[in-house]
Amino acid sequence: MSGIIIAGTNSGVGKTTISMGLMAAFRKKGYEVYPYKVGPDYIDTGFHSFISKNPSYNLDAYLLGEEKVKYEYSKRKSDVDSIKIIEGVMGLYDGFGVIDTISSTAHVSKILNVPVILVIDGAAVATSAAAEVLGFEMFDQDVDIAGVIVNRVSGEAHYEMIKKAIEHYTNISCLGYLSKNNNISLNSRHLGLIPADEVETLSKKIDELANIISETIDLEEIAVIADSTKDEEVKTPDDLSDFIDKYKPYFSGKRIAVAKSKAFSFYYQSNIDILKELGIELVDVNPNIDSGLPKDIHAIYLGGGFPEVFAKELSENVEFRSDLKERLDRGLIGYAECGGLMYLTESITTIDGKKYAMSEFIKGHTVMQKRLQRFGYVNVKYDELEFPAHEFHHSKLIDIGEEKRVYKVEKIRDGKLLKEWICGINKKNTLATYDHVLFLSNLELIRKVFVK
C-alpha cells in the first residue's frame, strides 16, 4: 500500500479538483483507491467516496492525536494494486495555531511519513512560481515535497515556462498541469462545495476530469512517488479494543437508525465503523421522504447537513417528524449534531425569511444567518468527559426553553481561553449539539449517549 498527500499553497488553489481527478484517473487505470481528508471536512469526503467507491476517512490530528491518525490511515490493507490519496486542508502549513502547524497538512504528512504533491496557481505567473515553491520547500525541510502540479495555466507552453523555472531554482520536479479553461467546475454554498449527492451529472464531470488529468499529469511518476513509502504496522488503540470488549455484549444485535438524506449527510466514517464494530446494525432512514422510524430500534443518530436547504420538504413530511417527536418524547435515545439539532427544534427560518415547522421536540427555533456564527476547533466539557470537537454553522438558536445545557464549550488558542459558551441540549434520552465529534477522541461519549 502506498500513498500521497495533495496539498495546496492556499485554500481555493484547486487541490480538491486535482485530488478528485487523481482518484478518478487512478481508478480508471485499475487501481483500488483509498481516499482520506486532512481535517474535519465532510463534503470533500462525500466526493471521494462517490469517485473511489470506498469510504473516505478524516485524518485530523487535533481531533484524534498523532497515534490515532496513524491508526486510521494504516488500518486499510489491500492485496491488489492500490493507492492512498489524501486531500489536504487549506494551505500546506495552515493548522490550529499560527506559530506551530498542529493539525495542518504538513503535520499529517510528517506523522504518516507520506510525500506531498504541492498544487500551485500558475495564472499570470512564470519565474515567480519558483520563488513560491522554494519558500514552501525551505519552510520545513522535514516535509517531503516530492512534486508540483500547476493549476490554471493558459496552456502547455505557459506550463513549460513555469516548469523550467521551478526545476532550475528548486529540487522539486513538476508533474503536470491543469488548464484554466478545462470547463470543470463544482458549485459551492456556505459550508463549501455542494455535496456529491446533490450534483447532477456528477459521473460525467468526474469522467471528463479523469481524462483531462490523464492527459496533462504524469500518473506514472505519481505512482512512483507514492510507492516510495510504505505503511507502518499500527495496532488497534488500546482504549478502542478495551471499549469494544466491554460494550459489545451490550450493543450486539441492537439497531440504530441513522438519518441519511440530502438534508443529513455529514457523518465521520470512523464513527460509523465503531458503531458497527460494537455489533450494532445501522438502519438508514430518510427524514425527507420516509413515513416514520422503524419500530424496533435502540436509538436514532441525526448527523449534520443542510436541513435549511430542504426545509420545505422536511416540513411537509409531517408523518416522519411527528413520529420522531413522539418516539423521543417516549424515551427513544437520540443523538443529533448540528443539522440534526436544527431539525429537532420547532422551526427553521431560512435566509429569505421563510419559516418551516420542524420536529418540535426541542422548544426553540433555528434562524439562519448571513454571517458564520461559529467556526473552528473547540474543547468540550460534558460532566466527567472532556474532548475536542469542531463547529461550523450559519444558524443560531432563539427562544430556547428550559432544556438542560450539558456542554461547556471553550475556544482556546496557544493555551489561552478566548471564549466560552454553553451547548449540548439534553432532553429525556436525547443529546443535541452544534459540535461535531470523532468518537475515537473520547469513546466514553458513546456510553453517555447510547447506553441507557
C-alpha positions in Angstrom: 0.0 0.0 0.0 1.4 3.4 -1.0 0.2 6.9 -0.6 0.5 10.6 -1.4 -0.9 13.9 0.0 -2.3 16.5 -2.3 -1.6 19.9 -0.6 -2.2 23.5 -1.7 -0.4 26.7 -1.2 -3.7 28.1 0.0 -7.4 27.4 0.0 -9.0 27.7 -3.4 -5.9 26.8 -5.3 -7.5 23.6 -6.8 -6.3 20.8 -4.6 -9.9 19.4 -4.3 -10.3 19.3 -8.1 -6.9 17.7 -8.5 -7.4 15.2 -5.7 -10.7 14.1 -7.2 -9.2 13.9 -10.6 -6.3 11.8 -9.5 -8.7 9.4 -7.6 -10.8 9.0 -10.8 -7.8 8.7 -13.1 -6.1 6.0 -10.9 -9.4 4.1 -10.6 -9.7 4.2 -14.4 -6.2 2.6 -14.6 -7.4 -0.3 -12.4 -6.1 0.8 -9.0 -8.1 0.4 -5.8 -8.2 3.9 -4.5 -8.5 4.6 -0.8 -9.3 8.3 0.0 -8.7 10.5 3.0 -9.1 14.1 4.0 -6.9 16.1 6.4 -9.1 18.0 8.8 -12.8 17.8 9.8 -14.5 18.3 6.4 -17.5 16.1 5.4 -18.3 17.4 1.9 -15.0 16.6 0.2 -15.1 13.1 1.7 -18.5 12.6 0.1 -17.0 13.3 -3.3 -14.0 11.0 -2.5 -16.4 8.1 -1.7 -18.5 8.8 -4.8 -15.4 8.6 -7.0 -13.4 5.8 -5.4 -16.4 3.6 -4.3 -14.6 3.4 -1.0 -15.3 5.3 2.2 -13.1 8.4 2.9 -11.6 8.9 6.4 -10.7 12.1 8.1 -7.1 12.4 9.3 -7.5 15.2 11.9 -4.5 15.5 14.2 -6.4 18.0 16.5 -9.4 15.7 17.0 -7.6 12.4 17.0 -4.0 12.9 18.1 -1.0 11.5 16.2 -1.3 7.8 17.1 -4.9 7.6 16.1 -4.2 9.4 12.8 -1.7 6.7 12.2 -4.3 4.0 13.1 -7.0 5.5 10.8 -4.5 5.7 7.9 -2.9 2.3 8.4 -5.9 0.1 9.1 -6.8 -0.4 5.4 -5.0 -3.2 3.6 -5.1 -4.4 0.1 -3.9 -7.4 -2.0 -4.4 -5.6 -5.3 -2.7 -2.6 -6.9 -3.8 0.3 -4.7 -3.0 3.8 -3.8 -4.0 6.0 -0.8 -4.7 9.6 -1.8 -5.0 12.2 1.0 -6.5 15.6 0.2 -5.0 18.3 2.4 -6.7 21.2 4.1 -6.2 25.0 3.4 -2.6 25.8 2.7 0.1 23.2 3.4 1.3 24.8 6.7 -2.1 26.2 7.9 -3.1 24.4 11.1 -4.6 25.0 14.5 -2.0 27.6 15.6 -0.1 30.3 13.8 3.4 29.7 15.1 3.1 25.9 15.2 1.4 23.9 12.5 -0.5 21.3 14.6 -3.3 19.6 12.5 -2.0 21.1 9.3 -1.4 19.1 6.1 2.3 19.3 6.8 1.9 18.0 10.3 -0.1 15.0 9.0 2.4 14.3 6.3 5.2 14.1 8.9 3.0 11.9 11.2 2.5 9.4 8.4 5.8 9.9 6.5 3.9 10.4 3.3 5.2 12.5 0.4 3.5 15.7 -0.5 2.5 16.9 -4.0 2.1 20.7 -3.9 -0.6 22.4 -6.0 0.2 25.9 -7.0 -1.7 28.6 -9.0 0.0 29.2 -12.3 -2.3 32.0 -13.5 -0.4 35.2 -14.6 3.0 34.0 -13.3 6.2 32.5 -14.7 9.6 32.6 -12.8 7.9 33.9 -9.6 6.3 30.5 -9.2 9.8 29.1 -8.5 10.1 31.6 -5.6 6.8 30.4 -4.1 7.7 26.7 -4.4 11.2 27.4 -2.9 9.6 29.1 0.1 7.4 26.1 0.7 10.4 23.8 0.2 12.6 25.7 2.7 9.9 26.5 5.3 10.0 23.0 6.9 12.6 20.6 5.4 11.2 17.7 7.3 8.2 17.9 5.0 8.8 15.8 1.8 7.5 17.9 -1.1 8.1 15.4 -3.8 6.4 17.2 -6.8 4.4 20.1 -8.0 1.2 20.3 -10.1 0.5 23.7 -11.7 -3.2 24.7 -11.9 -4.8 27.3 -14.1 -2.1 27.7 -16.7 -3.1 29.2 -20.1 -1.7 26.1 -21.9 1.2 23.8 -22.4 3.7 26.5 -23.4 2.9 28.5 -20.2 3.3 25.4 -18.1 6.7 24.6 -19.6 7.9 28.1 -18.7 6.9 27.6 -15.0 8.3 24.0 -15.0 11.7 25.2 -16.3 11.9 27.9 -13.6 10.8 25.6 -10.7 13.1 22.8 -11.7 16.0 25.2 -12.1 15.7 27.0 -8.8 14.4 24.2 -6.5 15.0 20.5 -6.0 11.4 19.6 -6.9 10.0 18.2 -10.1 6.9 19.3 -11.9 4.4 16.5 -12.5 1.9 18.3 -14.8 -0.8 20.9 -15.0 -4.4 21.7 -15.5 -5.5 24.4 -17.9 -7.7 27.2 -16.5 -10.1 26.6 -19.4 -10.9 23.0 -18.7 -14.7 23.5 -18.2 -14.7 21.5 -15.0 -16.3 23.3 -12.0 -18.4 22.4 -9.0 -20.7 24.9 -7.3 -20.4 25.9 -3.7 -22.6 27.1 -0.8 -21.8 28.5 2.6 -20.1 25.3 4.0 -18.1 24.6 0.9 -18.8 22.5 -2.2 -22.4 21.4 -2.7 -22.5 17.7 -1.6 -21.9 15.0 -4.1 -25.5 13.6 -3.9 -26.9 17.0 -5.0 -24.7 17.4 -8.1 -26.4 16.4 -11.3 -24.3 14.7 -14.0 -21.5 14.2 -11.4 -20.4 11.0 -13.0 -20.0 12.7 -16.4 -18.0 15.6 -14.8 -15.7 13.2 -12.9 -15.1 11.1 -16.1 -14.2 14.3 -18.0 -11.8 15.3 -15.2 -10.1 11.9 -15.1 -9.5 12.2 -18.9 -8.0 15.7 -18.6 -5.8 14.7 -15.6 -4.5 11.6 -17.5 -3.5 13.8 -20.5 -1.6 16.5 -18.7 -0.4 15.0 -15.4 2.2 12.2 -15.1 0.3 9.4 -13.3 3.2 7.0 -13.6 5.6 9.3 -11.8 3.0 10.0 -9.1 2.7 6.2 -8.6 6.5 6.0 -8.2 6.4 8.8 -5.6 3.5 7.1 -3.8 5.5 3.8 -3.8 8.5 5.5 -2.1 6.9 5.0 1.3 5.1 2.1 2.9 2.5 1.9 5.7 3.9 1.0 9.1 2.1 -1.5 11.2 -0.1 0.2 13.7 -2.1 -1.8 16.2 -5.7 -1.0 17.3 -5.6 1.6 20.1 -5.9 0.0 23.5 -8.8 2.2 24.5 -10.8 1.2 21.4 -10.1 -2.5 21.9 -11.0 -2.3 25.6 -14.2 -0.3 24.9 -15.4 -2.8 22.2 -14.6 -5.7 24.5 -16.6 -4.1 27.3 -19.6 -2.8 25.5 -20.1 -5.3 22.6 -22.1 -7.6 24.7 -24.5 -4.7 25.5 -24.8 -3.4 21.9 -24.7 -6.7 20.0 -27.9 -7.1 18.0 -29.2 -3.6 18.7 -30.4 -1.5 15.8 -29.7 2.3 15.5 -31.4 4.4 12.9 -29.1 6.8 11.0 -30.7 9.8 9.2 -29.4 9.7 5.6 -30.7 12.0 3.0 -29.8 15.1 1.1 -30.6 17.1 4.3 -28.4 14.9 6.5 -25.2 13.5 5.1 -22.4 14.7 7.5 -21.1 11.6 9.2 -17.5 10.7 10.1 -16.8 7.2 8.6 -14.8 6.4 11.7 -17.9 6.9 13.9 -19.9 4.6 11.6 -17.2 2.0 11.8 -17.0 2.0 15.6 -20.8 1.5 15.9 -20.6 -1.4 13.6 -17.6 -2.9 15.5 -19.8 -2.8 18.6 -22.2 -5.2 16.9 -24.8 -2.6 16.1 -26.9 -2.9 13.0 -27.2 0.6 11.4 -30.5 1.2 9.6 -30.7 4.2 7.2 -33.8 6.3 7.4 -34.7 9.3 5.2 -36.5 12.1 7.1 -37.2 13.8 3.7 -39.5 11.0 2.4 -39.9 8.2 4.9 -43.2 7.9 6.8 -41.6 7.2 10.2 -38.9 5.4 12.1 -38.5 1.6 12.2 -40.3 0.2 15.2 -37.5 -2.0 16.7 -34.6 0.5 17.1 -32.5 1.3 20.1 -31.7 4.9 19.1 -31.5 7.4 16.3 -28.4 9.2 15.1 -29.1 12.5 13.3 -26.0 13.9 11.7 -25.2 17.3 10.2 -26.1 18.5 6.8 -28.3 21.1 5.2 -31.8 20.9 6.7 -32.3 24.6 5.8 -31.9 23.9 2.1 -34.5 21.1 2.3 -36.6 22.8 5.0 -39.8 22.8 2.9 -39.5 19.1 2.1 -38.7 18.2 5.7 -41.6 20.3 7.0 -44.1 18.8 4.6 -43.2 15.3 5.8 -45.4 15.6 8.8 -45.6 11.9 9.4 -41.9 11.5 10.0 -41.3 14.5 12.2 -44.4 13.7 14.3 -43.3 10.1 14.7 -39.8 11.2 15.6 -41.1 13.7 18.3 -43.4 11.1 19.8 -40.7 8.4 20.0 -38.2 10.8 21.5 -40.8 12.0 24.0 -41.4 8.4 25.0 -37.7 8.0 25.7 -36.1 6.7 22.5 -32.4 7.5 22.6 -31.3 10.3 20.3 -28.0 11.9 19.3 -28.0 14.9 17.0 -25.2 17.0 15.6 -25.6 20.5 14.1 -28.2 19.9 11.3 -29.7 17.2 13.4 -30.1 19.7 16.3 -31.7 22.2 13.9 -34.2 19.6 12.8 -35.2 18.8 16.4 -36.2 22.4 17.1 -39.7 23.8 16.5 -38.8 25.5 13.2 -36.1 26.7 10.8 -36.3 30.2 9.3 -34.3 30.3 6.1 -32.1 33.2 5.0 -35.0 34.6 2.9 -37.3 34.8 5.9 -39.4 31.7 5.3 -40.3 29.7 8.4 -40.8 26.0 8.3 -42.0 23.7 11.0 -39.6 21.0 12.2 -39.9 18.1 14.6 -40.8 20.4 17.6 -39.0 18.1 20.1 -36.7 20.9 21.4 -38.5 24.1 22.4 -37.0 26.9 20.5 -36.3 27.9 16.9 -33.4 27.9 14.4 -32.8 31.0 12.4 -30.3 31.1 9.5 -27.8 34.0 9.5 -25.8 35.6 6.6 -22.7 35.5 8.7 -20.9 32.5 10.0 -21.8 32.0 13.7 -19.2 29.6 14.9 -16.1 28.1 13.1 -13.2 26.1 14.2 -11.9 23.7 16.8 -13.2 23.8 20.3 -12.8 21.9 23.6 -15.9 20.4 25.2 -16.5 19.6 28.8 -19.5 17.3 29.5 -19.8 16.1 33.1 -16.7 14.0 33.6 -15.8 13.9 30.0 -13.5 16.3 28.0 -12.9 16.0 24.3 -12.1 18.1 21.2 -14.7 18.9 18.7 -15.4 21.1 15.6 -18.1 23.7 15.0 -19.1 25.3 11.6 -22.6 26.8 11.2 -24.5 29.8 9.9 -27.6 29.3 12.1 -28.4 30.3 15.7 -31.0 29.1 18.2 -33.5 31.5 19.7 -36.2 31.2 22.4 -34.8 28.0 23.8 -36.9 26.6 26.6 -35.9 25.0 29.9 -34.0 22.1 28.4 -30.8 21.4 30.2 -27.5 22.5 28.6 -24.8 20.0 29.4 -21.8 21.1 27.3 -19.3 23.8 28.3 -17.6 24.7 25.1 -14.2 26.5 25.1 -12.3 28.3 22.3 -8.6 28.0 23.1 -5.6 29.4 21.1 -2.0 28.9 22.1 -3.1 27.9 25.6 -5.2 31.0 26.1 -9.0 30.8 26.6 -10.5 33.2 24.1 -14.2 32.5 24.5 -16.6 30.0 26.2 -20.3 29.2 25.8 -22.9 26.5 26.6 -24.3 24.0 24.2 -25.3 20.3 24.2 -29.1 20.3 24.9 -30.2 17.3 26.9 -33.9 16.4 26.9 -35.2 13.0 28.0 -32.7 10.5 26.4 -31.6 12.8 23.7 -28.4 14.8 23.3 -28.4 17.5 20.6 -25.5 19.8 19.9 -23.8 22.0 17.3 -20.5 20.2 18.0 -19.2 17.6 15.6 -17.2 14.9 17.4 -15.0 12.0 16.3 -15.9 9.2 18.8 -12.3 8.0 18.7 -11.3 11.2 20.5 -13.3 10.1 23.6 -15.1 6.7 23.3 -16.9 7.3 26.6 -19.2 9.7 24.7 -20.8 6.7 23.1 -21.5 5.3 26.5 -23.0 8.6 27.7 -25.2 8.8 24.6 -26.3 5.3 23.8 -26.1 3.3 27.0 -29.3 3.8 29.0 
